[in-house]
Amino acid sequence: MKNAELFEKARKLLPGGVSSPVRAFGAVGGVPRFLVRGEGPYVWDVEGTRYVDYVLSWGPMILGHAHPEVVAAVKETAEKGLSFGAPHPLELALAELIQRAYPVAERVRFVNSGTEATMSAIRLARGYTNRPYLVKFRGNYHGHADGLLVEAGSGALTFGHPSSAGVPEEYAKLTLVAEYNDVEGLKALFAERGEEIAAVIFEPVVGNSGVIPPSEAFLKALRELTRESGALLIVDEVMTGFRLAFGGATERFGLSPDLVTLGKVMGGGLPAAAYAGRADIMEKLAPLGPVYQAGTLSGNPLAMAAGKKTLELLAENPTYYARLEDLGAALEKELSEALTEAGVPHTINRVGSMLTVFFTEGPVRSFRDAEKSDPELFGRFFHGLLAGQ
């Protein structure tokens, strides 16, 4: 079948024809590609068209599609059973690799998605501090839990308001929304409400609204203000974990979080995520403490096998991240040269293998800056790449 035929059928079976909204091409128009095969850096759609895959399942396929050693590990595990709903030795092996990468990960709890990881880490922070408020930053995405689907009001220091139907206004008000990289706004927020804040959660490199790196002053203020107020600092590394370095953004920027959330690369392409942190915080979780969280498929052996083999391969090759850095820099240079030659205003933000072209004259340091990017130009760029132009 053709992509268009499948999409027409999908719209009669799935809301919008997709299982996740961004797959519907709503922002750029056109027909989504139904992908059926991947090998290394390439994917093929149902029509047999081959693409160079710069998305790589939004990060998890850091070793490329169908890496033979990862596939073999999953097959070997599957032959012994798909799920037990009981402890499995592979959980311990993967947890040890996470501890190796993240010194803060004194205890690790496995879940099935990034949303589960962030949602659970926030509940844990509230249970540990006995405080109600969460701070997040405009343009940062931490999954689709109710308290995270909020947007800012007119000021930099503001209560959250629901950005999705189905989120009660009263619940959204427990989230305070600030501007990314705005040190003074963050200081003002803590001066006013610091004693009520349970945690600050942030993307150490923004990905959802395009790549936006943090400033050194912003990172310093985050750590100092949370420590002074008794709030916890949650670094959301679902996207950046094991991608920007083996220890993710925490290693790359020298961060000292209280809790870290992980996903994507950590699962090697299968549904797996985790939240981890200091033992005194993590042991507030059931069955040791009063903060409840559970999951029938958490620590699923197939996902643990894929994650373990992926992280082992990354850890065993010390040149891997340097190679990613070189490839990212080369792509940035060639894109910038081509767009400059074509007379297209643009800014490229890159951190390692994460890269975004903003069709606006820079710099882009916040979500407000990112909003200036020309969506019509981006749509043309997007479809030009799909067409191989």
N, C-alpha and C positions, 0 to 999 in steps of 0.2 A: 504493500500500500504506500501511497504518497504521504508526506508529512501533513499536507493540508487535509487529506481524507481522515487521517488518524485524529487530527485536532478537532475536526468536525464531530467525529464519533465521541471523542473524549469530553466535549462540552455537554453531551447528553448523559454522561456518566459521572463526571467529576465537576465540582463547582469551578467554573471558569476553564474547565478542561485540564486542570493541573492539580498536583498534590502540594504545591508550594507556590505562592502568588508570583514571585519574580520569574518563574518559568513561563509565564503566559505572554511575555513580550509586551506587556501593557504600556510600558514607558517608551518603547521604541517602535511599536507596530510590527506587523508581519506575522508569520507563522512559526511557532516553535519547532525546533528540530527534535525528532524522536530518535534518540541515540540507542544503538543496539550492540555496539562493540567498541572496545578500546584496547589499544596496545601501545605501550610506551607513551610517547607524546601525542598520539593520534587517536581520534574517535571517528566512527562511521555512523551515519544516520540510516534510516530504513530505505532510503533511495540509493544507498551505496556511495554517497558523497563522503570523502575523507576530509577531516579538518585537523589543523594543528590546535591542540587543546591548551589554551592559556588559563582556563578556569580550573580544570583538574578537580571536578566535584567540589568546587569552592575551597580547595586546599588539601583535602585528605590524600589525594593521589600524588603525594610529593615525590614518590619513587617512580611515577608513571603508572599507566593502567596495566593491570594483570601482571604485575611483577611476579616472576615465576616462583621465587622463594616465599612470597606472601601467599600466593595461591596454594602452594604446596602445604604450607602450615595450616591453612583453613581446611583444605581437603582432609588432611591427616586427623584434624580435630573432629570434623564432621562425621567421619567414619566411626567415631566412638560415641556419638550422641550430640544432638543439636542444642539441647537445653535441659537443665536439671532442677532449676529453682533451689539450688543448694550451693555451698561453697565449692570452688574449683581451684586447683593449684595454679592455673594460669593467671588468676587474679593477683596472686602474690608476686608472680614473676613480673607482671606489668607494673604493679605498684612499686616494686624495687627500681625499675627503670625510671619511673616518674620521680622517685626520691633522688635518684642519681642526678637528674636534670634540674630539679627544683629543691634546694635545701629546705625551703619552708614546708615542704610536703611531709611533715612528720607522721601524718595520718592521711589516708586517701579513701574516699568513698566513690565507688563507681555508679554511674547512672547511664541513661541511654541517649541523651541529647544535650546539646548546649543549653537549651532552655531549662531543662531539668537541673543542670548544674548550677546555673546562675540563680534560679528560683530557690533552690535548696540552700545555697550559700547565703542568700539574703535572709531566709528564715532562720538559719543558724546564727547569723550576726545579730538579729533581733533577740533571739533567745539567749545569746551569750551576754549581750549588753543590757537587756531589759529596756531597750529604747525603741521608739516607734518609727523614726524617720530614716529614709534612704535618700542619698544624693546620687544623681546621675547627671550626665552631660548631654546637651542637645546634640542630636545627630549620632550619638553612640547607640548601638543596638545590642541588647543582651537577651534576645529571645522574646517569646510572645506571652510571658506571664503577665497577669493583669497589672501588677504594680510597675511594670516596665514599659507598657504601652501608653506612655504619657508624653506630652509636649509642653514646652515652656510657654508662659504668657508673654507680656510685652517687655518685661525687664530681665536683667541677667540673673537676679535673685528672685525666684518665683516658685509658687506651688505648682505642681503638675496638674494638668487637665487631661482627661481621656483623649487619646488619639485613635481609639477604636471603639466602635459600638460594642456594648456588652461589658464595658469596664465602668463600674460605679464611680461617680465623682468623688464620693467619700473615700474610696480606696485610693484613687489617684492622688488625693491630697496628702497622702503619706509619703509621696515622692517629691523631693525638691529638685528642681532642674536648674543647672547652671551652664555657663558657656565654657566649652573646651578651650584650654590654654589661657583662660582669663584668671590670672592670679588674684587680682584685686577683688573680683567678684566672689571668688572662693573664700577669701579672707572675710569679706563682708558677711557671707552666709554663715560661716562658723562663729563670727562675733555675735550674731543674732540668735542662732539656734544650735550651737555646738553641743550643748549638754543634752539635746534631744536626739542627736543623730546617731543611729546605730552603725551605719557603714556608708562608705563612698565606694561605688563600683564604677570602673572606667575601662575603656579600651586603651591599652598602652600605645597602640597605633590604631587610629580610627580606620575601619574598613567599610562599614555599611554606607557611609555617605561619601565614599571615595577615600583614598589614603590621605590621612592627615597625621603627621608626626607630632609627638608632644615636645614642648619646650623643656629645657632643663629646669627653668624656674618653676614651671607648672608641676613637674614631677616632685621637685623638692618641697613645694608648698603642700601638695597632697599628703606626703608622708609626715611632715611636721605638724600640720593642722589636725590630722586624725590622731596622732599620738598625744598631742596636747589635750585634746578633747575627750579621749577615751573611746573614740569611734574606731571601727575596723576598716582597713583598706583592702578591698577586693579587686584584684587585677584579673580582668576577663581576658584570658588567653585562649579562648575557644578558637579564634582565628589565627593568632600569632604563635601559639604554643608549638614548639618543635619545628617551627617554620622559619623564624628570623634567626634562630640559633638552636642548638639542641635544648638549651634552657629557655628558649623563646625570648620574648621581650624582657622578661625578668632578668635573664643573663645579659642581653644586649645593652640594656640601660642601667644595670646595676640596681634593680628595684628590691625593696624589702617589704613585700606584702604580708598581710596576716592570713589571707586566704587567696587561692588562685583557682580559677575555673578553666578546664581543659576540654577539648573535643577535637573534631575534624581529624587532623594528622594522627592524634593519639589513638584513633580507632582503625587506622590503616584502610579506611574505605567502608567499614561496617559501622552500624549505629552504636557508638560508645562515647561516653564523656565521663568527666570526673570533677569533683571539687576536693581540694586538699588544703592543708594548712597546719598551723601549730597544734600540737597534741592537746593542750589545755582547752582550745576552742573546739576542735573536732570531737573530743570526748564528751561534749554536751549532746551529741547525737544518740538517739536510741540505737542499740539497747543499753548504752551506758548512761545516757542522760535524758532530759525531758523533751528534746527537740526531735519530732518524729519525721521520718522520711523512709520510704521503702520502694521496692520495685521488683516485680517478678522476674524480669529479664535482665536486671542489672548484673553486670559481671558475666554476661553470656559468653560461654567458652569460645564460640567462633569469633566474636568481636575481640576477645582477649588475645586469641591467637594471632589475628591480623595485626592488632596494635603492637603486641610484643615483637613480632618479626620485623615490622616497620621500624620501630624504635631501635632495635638491635642493629639493623642495617645502617641507620643514620649515625648511631654511636660508633660503629666500627670504621666508618670512613671519615677521617678528620678533614678531608678536603672538600666534602660535599657542600658545606655552606659557603665556602669561599667560591666554589664553582657557581652556585646560585647567585652570589653577589656579582660575579663577573657577567653572568648572563643578563641579570637585571639591569646592570649599568649599560651594557651594549644595547639592549632593547630601548632603554630610555634615550640614549644618544641618537639612535637611528630614527626613532619616532619624532624627536624634537627637530632633527635636521629636516626630515620630510615635511613636517608641518610648517616650519619656518620658511622653507623654500616655496611652499604653497601659499604663504602669506596668511596663515590661519593663526589668530591669537590663541595662545594656550599656555598652560602651566602644567608641568609634570611633577607630581610628588611620588617619591619612591623610598621605600625602606626595605632593603634586601630584595626578596622576590615579590613584594607587594608594590604595585604600581598603578597609578591612575592618571589619565589625561583629563584635565579640566579645560574646557573651552572658554577660558577667561584669562585675562592678564592678571597675574598673581600679585602677591603671594596668596596661597590658600592655607590658612592656619586655623579656621574654625568652620562650623557648619554654615554660618552666615556667608562666609567667603565662598564655600562650595556651591551655595545656592545661586551664585552669579554665573555659573557655567551654563553655556548655551545648550538647551536640551535638543533643539532641532539639529544642531551640528553634531551632537553626540549620536543621535539616531542615524544620521548619514554615515558617520564613522563606523558605527556598529554594523550596519548592513553592508558597508563596503568591505569590512574584514570578513564577514560571513561569505561574501561572494568572491573573496580572494583578490580583491582589487587593490 
